[in-house]
C-alpha cells in the first residue's frame, strides 16, 4: 500500500502528460486532449464503482460464484485503471483520427464529427466486442483477483465504447464546435512542425 500510494501520483502524472502530448500532436488542439482525459474519468469511475459494489459489498456473489471478503485486492484498481485507460485512449484515437482528417479537409466540425463517427463506429464496436469476449473469460476464473480484473475491464470497455465514445465525445465536440481546435499560437506553431499527420 505504501509503495502504491508513494508512486501512484508520479505514474498518473506521466500517463496524463504523455497522453496530452500525443493527442495534441495528433489534433493540434488543447481542448480535445483535455476533454479526452476528462471523458476517461467516466468509464474508469464506473468500472471502479462496479468493482466495489460487486466485490467489496458482495452483490452478485452467487451469480459470479465467489465468496465476498469485504475488500478488493490492493493491486487490482491500479491494474484495471492502467489497462482500461489504455484501451479507452485506443478507441479515442480511432475516433479522433477520422474526425481530424475530415476537419483538415475543410469539413465543418459538426459534419466531421458525424462522418467520423460513421466511419469509425463499427471498428470501435468490433474492437470493444472482441475485448469484452476476452475479458469475460477472466470472470470464470476461480482466482478472485483475476475475476475482479475481468469484471472491471468488461464494465469499463462496455461503458467506454458505448456511452463515452459513441455519445458523450461526439455530443461535446458538436457543442464546442470550432472551439475544439483551439490552442495558443506558440502551440500551433509547435504542432505545425512536430504534429502527427497521416
Secondary structure in CASP SS format (residue, H / E / C, confidence):
PFRMAT SS
TARGET T0000
AUTHOR 0000-0000-0000
METHOD secondary structure of the structure
MODEL  1
X C 1.00
X H 1.00
X H 1.00
X H 1.00
X H 1.00
X H 1.00
X H 1.00
X H 1.00
X H 1.00
X H 1.00
X H 1.00
X H 1.00
X H 1.00
X H 1.00
X H 1.00
X H 1.00
X H 1.00
X H 1.00
X H 1.00
X H 1.00
X H 1.00
X H 1.00
X H 1.00
X H 1.00
X H 1.00
X H 1.00
X H 1.00
X C 1.00
X C 1.00
X C 1.00
X H 1.00
X H 1.00
X H 1.00
X H 1.00
X H 1.00
X H 1.00
X H 1.00
X H 1.00
X H 1.00
X H 1.00
X H 1.00
X H 1.00
X H 1.00
X H 1.00
X H 1.00
X H 1.00
X H 1.00
X H 1.00
X H 1.00
X H 1.00
X H 1.00
X H 1.00
X H 1.00
X H 1.00
X H 1.00
X H 1.00
X C 1.00
X C 1.00
X C 1.00
X C 1.00
X H 1.00
X H 1.00
X H 1.00
X H 1.00
X C 1.00
X C 1.00
X C 1.00
X C 1.00
X C 1.00
X C 1.00
X C 1.00
X C 1.00
X C 1.00
X C 1.00
X C 1.00
X H 1.00
X H 1.00
X H 1.00
X H 1.00
X H 1.00
X H 1.00
X H 1.00
X H 1.00
X H 1.00
X H 1.00
X H 1.00
X H 1.00
X H 1.00
X H 1.00
X H 1.00
X H 1.00
X H 1.00
X H 1.00
X H 1.00
X H 1.00
X H 1.00
X H 1.00
X H 1.00
X H 1.00
X H 1.00
X H 1.00
X H 1.00
X H 1.00
X H 1.00
X C 1.00
X C 1.00
X C 1.00
X C 1.00
X H 1.00
X H 1.00
X H 1.00
X H 1.00
X H 1.00
X H 1.00
X H 1.00
X H 1.00
X H 1.00
X H 1.00
X H 1.00
X H 1.00
X H 1.00
X H 1.00
X H 1.00
X H 1.00
X H 1.00
X H 1.00
X H 1.00
X H 1.00
X H 1.00
X H 1.00
X H 1.00
X H 1.00
X H 1.00
X H 1.00
X H 1.00
X H 1.00
X H 1.00
X H 1.00
X H 1.00
X C 1.00
X C 1.00
X C 1.00
X C 1.00
X H 1.00
X H 1.00
X H 1.00
X H 1.00
X H 1.00
X H 1.00
X H 1.00
X H 1.00
X H 1.00
X H 1.00
X H 1.00
X H 1.00
X H 1.00
X H 1.00
X H 1.00
X H 1.00
X H 1.00
X H 1.00
X H 1.00
X H 1.00
X H 1.00
X H 1.00
X H 1.00
X H 1.00
X H 1.00
X H 1.00
X H 1.00
X H 1.00
X H 1.00
X H 1.00
X H 1.00
X H 1.00
X H 1.00
X H 1.00
X H 1.00
X H 1.00
X H 1.00
X H 1.00
X C 1.00
X C 1.00
X C 1.00
X H 1.00
X H 1.00
X H 1.00
X H 1.00
X H 1.00
X H 1.00
X H 1.00
X H 1.00
X H 1.00
X H 1.00
X C 1.00
X C 1.00
X C 1.00
X C 1.00
END
